[in-house]
Amino acid sequence: MKLSTLALAITAAVLAQQASADGFGLGSLGTGDGHSGFLEDSHSSISSRTMYYNADVHSGTANDLREAAQVLRFDYKSGYTQGTIGVGFDVMAFGALRLDGGDGHAAGNGLSGNGNSFFPVKNNGTEPADSFGRAAGNVKFRISQTELHVGGGLAPILPILVSNDSRAAPQTFDGGILTSKDIPNVTFTGGELNKAEGRASSNSTGLSVAGATRDSDSFRFGGVDYQPFGSSDNVIAKNLTLQYYYANLEDFYKQNYFGLVHVLPLGNDQSFKTDLRYFDSTSDGKNGSAGYAFNNNGGYAKHAGEVDNKTYSAAFTYQLGGSQLMLGHIGVSDDGGFVWVNQGSIADPTAQGAAGSDFYLFTDAVVGQFSRAGEQVNFGQYLYDFRTLVPGLKASIAYLNGSDIKAKVAGGSDQSERETDFRLDYVVQEGPLKGFGTTFRTGSYHGHNTGTADQDQTRLIFNYTYALF
């Protein structure tokens, strides 16, 4: 039984029980557990995003990409009904309007496999659509501090799956996600996802990995975030989080993740953060067979088309006042590239615009991904928060250098890559435009034999959210 069917069955049973007990009058809308109720705890908003994207590809101006888009999004999140099992629902809908495609330089034209896409293609198969939209909703249940969301419009941010929101429209997933905080100092997250909606698509697709033409209808996962010392007064022990997650994209890969995050206070407005991450990914089911092969991020594979990877990451951040300096290193094993959920290569016309994904490593940069077999990446970032001078203004600059990338074939040329990124964010703090945000990002990428074109990317984004109630 799919999770969506199970959700409808549970919902019907719960509502029938509550209607029988309470007559389904207004009194049944309260929760009686410290929350106001189904209507009273509801929240609704309208969001606007305007985005300009420019990729200056050094191989020639004919390959340059330019795009501008406007998106209006509506969100509604209800409270929960009364009873042992509280029931509610969340709804998301958006419409995207293409403002400009740069006279034949539209970003990706929505074609399958192109991660730069803003819009799906028209029926002629070559030009981007003038507009598109999507609507989704999920039913939610709550018992004590455990919540289950089942349906569409899910946007998880987890070590083993990160929903992408780096273009005009968001990437979302369908399935079920359960989160529980009933055990002190422990947060459990688990579930199963069956479909995805790409950031440039109105359609749902199966789940896959980059380079594979087939898909899967099952991504199962579960994990815990554990704070062993809770709210301890010990400055060394507190603010420590240990993580373990397991994920299985059926017929593609199995993945174990271990993480440690610790923030050590050093005095007044001063701290030192340690962030350690380790992924162990192996092949599953049909992986490696026709259609289920993995391209190892364009790099070497010990077993052609199969997932076989270990990746570790260590990052250390020193914060003093508004300044933050982060230095780190990421190492990718020699047997194959890092792997994550990415629908960009599915051989299905409805998958146009499905490309584009994020993953839980610091190397997920503006242009490059720095995750190929054998790659050793040194990176650093400096961020300054102008909170005492210009509240709401932040700026950061980052540099990544990847080397020792294994060549695709024996005796092949060495591969390396580097990138410099800059980001500027400002959010209006007061007045009639309070909450209006502006983000400016640039990335300059240079690769040696990597297959990724040297390019400079620029993104300018304007965001505003108006709370209806």
N, C-alpha and C positions, 0 to 999 in steps of 0.2 A: 504493500500500500504506500503510495507517495505521501509525502508529508502534507501537501495541500489537502488531499482527501481526508487524511486523519484529522487535520485541523477543523475542517467543516463538520466532521462527525462529533468531535469534542465540543465545538461551539454550540451545535444544536442541542446536545445533551445538557450542557451547562445552562443555556438560556431557558430550556424547558424546565429544568429543576428550579431555577430562580423565579420563573413566571409562576410556577405552581406555589412556591413558598411565599412570594411577595405580591402576586397579582400583577407584576410588572408595572406597578405604579411608580410615581416619581421617587418614592422612598427607596426603591430598589437600586437607584442609581448611585447611592452613597456606598462607601466601602466599609465604614465602621472600623478602620484600622489605622487611623491617623491621616488618611488621604481623604480629600474632599469628595470625590466621586467622579462618575463617568463624564458628566458635563462640566463640573466645576474644575476638574484637572485638565480639561482639554486646552490645547494650544494650536493656533493656526497662524501661518505667516505666508507672505509673498516675497520672493527673492528675485533680484535682478542681477544678471551677470553680463557684462559687455567685455569681449576679449578680442585683442588683435594679436596675430601670430605671424612671425616672419622668420624664415630659414634661408640664410644666404649660403648656398652650397657652393663651395669653392671650385667645383668642377665645371662651372659655367652658369651664366644667368638663366639659361633655358630651364635649368633644374631648380631654380629658386622657388620657394613656396611662400605664398602670402594669403592670409585669410582673416576675415573679421566677422564676428557673429554676436547676436543678442539673444539671451535666453531669459524667459520669465518662468519662475517655478513656484508652485503652490504646495505647501505642506500642511497636513492636519494630523495631529496626534491626540487621540482621546485619552481620557482617564480610564479607570476600571470600574466595572459594576460591583455591587455588593455580593458577598458570599465567600465561601471558602476558596473558590476559584474565581478570581476577578477576570473579566473579559473586556477587551477593548479592540481598537483597530487604528492603524496608521495608514495614511494615503499620501502619495506623492505624484505630481503631474507637472510636466514642463512642455514648453513650446520653444523651438529654436528657429531663429530667422537669420538667413545668410545675408550679411550686409555687403560683402565684397569678396571676390575670389581672385583679385590681382591680375585680371586680364590673362587668363589661361594658366595662372600659377596657383590654383586652388590647392590647399594642403591635403594632398593624398587622393582627392577625388572619391573618397569613400571606398576605394578598392580594397578587397580582402588582402590582408598582409601588410597594409600600409598603416603604420602606427601614428602617422601625422594627421590622419583624417579628422575633419570637423563634422562632415555631413555624409549621409549615404548618397548613392548615385541615382540619377534619373533613370527612366526606363531605357534610354539609349545606351546605358552602360558605361558612359565616359564622362559625363558632366555631373557635378554635385547638385543635389537637390536644393531648391530655394528655401525649403523649410522642412522641419520634421519635429516630431514630438513623441512623448511616451507617458503612460500613466500606469501606476502600480500601487498595490496595497497589500497589507498583511494583517492577519488576525493575531492578537496577542493575549496571552494568559499569564496570570500571576498568582502564585501561592507563596505567602510570606515574602522572602527576598529572592525568589526564583521566578524568572520571566522566560516565556517561550514566544518567539515571533515566527509565524508560519505564513508564507505567501511570497509576494514580490517586493521590489523596492528596497532590498536589504543591502547595506553598505558596510560590511565588516572591516575593521582595522585591527588585524591580528598578526602575530609573527609569521603565520603560515599562509595568510591571504590578506592582501591590502587592496581595497576598492580604490580605483583610480578616479581622481577629480582634477586632472591637470589640463583639461580642455574646457570648452564652453559648457558641455553637458556631462553629467556624471555617469560612471559605470555602476550598474546595480546587479544583484543576483536574486534568484528565486530558490526557495527551499525553506529550511527551518533552522533557527539559531536559539539555543537555550543558554541563559546566563544565570548563575546562582551564586549568592553571597551568604547563604544560610550558615555556613561553617565559618567561625571567626577567623579573620586574617587570610581567608582563602576565597578566590574568585574562580569559579569553574565556567568554562565556555565550551560548548560542543554543538554538533549538529550535522546536517547534510544539506548540500546545495546541489541543484540539478540543472539549472540554466543560468545564463548570463546575458545581460543587455549591454552592448558596447557603448562607449561614449559618443559614437557617431552612427547610432543605429536605432531604429524603432522596433527591431525584431529581437527575439530571444534566440540564443544558440546553445548548443552543448558546450561542455568545458573541455579545454585542450591545453597543449603546450606549444610554444613557438616552433614552427617547422613541421608539425604534424598536420596531416590533412583530415584525420578522423577526429571524433570527439567522444566524450564520455558524459553520462547523465548522473554521475555520482562522485561528489567530492565530500568525503566524510572526515570529520576532524573533532578533536577534543583536547583540552589542555587546562592547566591551572596556573594562576598567578598567586604565589604564596609569600606573605610577609611574616617570617618566623618570629619576629620580635614585636609585631603589632605597633602599638604607640609607646614603646619603651622610652624611658627618659635617657637611656644610654645613647650618647651622641654618635657612637660608632655603630651600635647595633640597629638603631632605628633607620628608617628609610631604605631598608634592604628588601628587594623583591627577587624571588627565585621563580623561574618559569620553565614549564615543560609543555610542549604541544606535539601532537601526532596528527598527520594528515595523510589521506590516501585518495589520489585522483585515479579512479579505477581504470585499469589497463594502461596507465602511464607511469605513475611513481608512488612510492611511499616515502614519507619524510618525518624525521624526528628533529625537534628543535629544543635546545637548552639555552636558557638565558639568565643573566644576572645583572641587576641594576642596583647601584648603591650611590646615595648622595650623602657626602660627609660634610656637615656644616663646619666651617673654619673660623667663624666669627661673625661680626656684624656685616650682613649682606655679602657673604663670601662662602663659597662651597667648592667641593671637588667631586665630580661625578664619574663613576666607572660604569661602562656599558659593555658587557661581554655577550656574544651571540655565537651559537654553533649549530649548523645544519648538517644532517646526514641523510642523503637522498639515494634511494635505490629503485631499480626497475620493478614494475608490477604488471602482471597479466600479459597482454598483447604487445606491450612496449617493445619496440625494435622490429616488429613485423610490418608488413606493408600498410602504410597509412598512419601507423602509430609510432613512427620513428621520431626521435628528438634531434634537432640540429645542433645541440650543444652550443647555442649562442654563436654559431658561425665558426666554431673552433674545433679542436681535436677531440676525438672520442676513442677511448680504449676499446670499447665494444660499440661498433657503428650503430647509431640510432637509439642506443639504450641509455637510460639515466644511471649514472654512477658518479656521485659527487659528495665531497665533504668540503664545507666552507666555514671558516671561522672569522670572527670580527671582534676587534677590541678598539674601543674609543674612550678617550679620557677628556673631560671638560673642566676647565678651571673658570669659575665665575667670580668676578669682583665688581660690585656695583652694576653698572649697565654693560660691562664688558664680559664676553665669553670667548674663550679660546679652546677649540677642540682639535686634538690630534689623534690619529688612529691608523690602523692597518687592517687590511682584509686579505686573507689567503684562500685561494681556490685550489682544490686538489687537481692533480695531473690527469686523472682518469676521464674527466668530462666537465662541462660547464655547469654553473648553478642553474636550478630549474624552479619555475613557478608557473602558476596558471596564466595562460595567455591564449586567446582565441584567434589570433591574427592570421593563421594559415589554414583555417578550416576550408575545405573544398566544397563550399555550399553558397549559392548565390545570395541566400538570406543572411550570410555572415558578413556581407559588405559593411564596413564601419565597425566591426567587432574588435578590431585590433586596439592595442593600447592598454598597458597594465603597469602596476607598480609592484615592488617587492620590498621586503623588510631588511634592506641593507643600506648603509650610508652611501654606497656607490650608485644608487638610483638617481643619477644627476639629470641636469636639464636636457642634455643630448645623449651622452653615452650611458652604458650600464655597468661596464667594468666588472664582468662576471664570467669571463671565459676560462677554459681549462688551464690550470697552472698559473693563472694571473695573480701577481702580488701587487697590491694597491696600497700606496701611502696617500693619506689625505689629511687635509687640515681645513678648518673654518674659523673665521673670526666674525663675531656678531656683536653689534653695539646697539643697545636700547637707549634711545634719547629721552627717556622718561622724565628726567629732571630738566631738560631743555625744551624739548618739543614732545609732549605726551602723545603716544600713539604712533611715533615714528621709530622704525627699526631698519637697520642695514646690515648686510652680511656679505662676505666674500669667501669663496671656497676654491680649493685646488686639489685635483686628483691626478695621480700618476700611476699608471698600470704597466707593469713590465713582466718579462718571463712567460708571456702567453705561448702556450704550446702550438706549434704549427699544425695545420690540418693534416699534412702528409709528412712522412719521414723525409728529412733533409730540406724541408720547406723553409722559407724565410722567417726570421724572427718577427714577432709582432709586439707592438707596444702602443699605448695611447695615453693622452693627457687631456685635461679639461679645466678651464677656469670659469667659475660661475659667480654672478653677482645678483643680489636680491635687495629690493627696497620696498618696504611696506609702510603704509600710513593709514590709520583709521581715525576719522574725525571723532573727537571726544565729547563735544557738546554743541548745542545749537540745533537748528532745524535739520541739519545733515548728520546728526550724531549717528555713528555706526557705519557711515559710508566709508568703504575701504578701497584703497588703490594698491596694486601690486605690480612692480616692474621687475622682470627677470631677464637676464642674459646668460648665455652659455657659449663658450668658444671651445670647440672640440678639434683635436688633431690626432690622427691615427697613422700608424705605420703598418701596412699590410693587414689591417684588420677587416677590410671590406666595408667599413662605415665611412661615408664621405666626410671629409673635413667640412665643417660648417660653423656658422655663427647664428645662434637663435636668439630671438627677442620676443618676449611676451609682455603685453600690457593688459591688465585685468582691472575692471571696476566692479565691485560687489556692493550690494545694498539689500538689507532684509528689513521688511516692515512687518511688525507683529500685529496681526488683526485682533487677536484676543489671546 
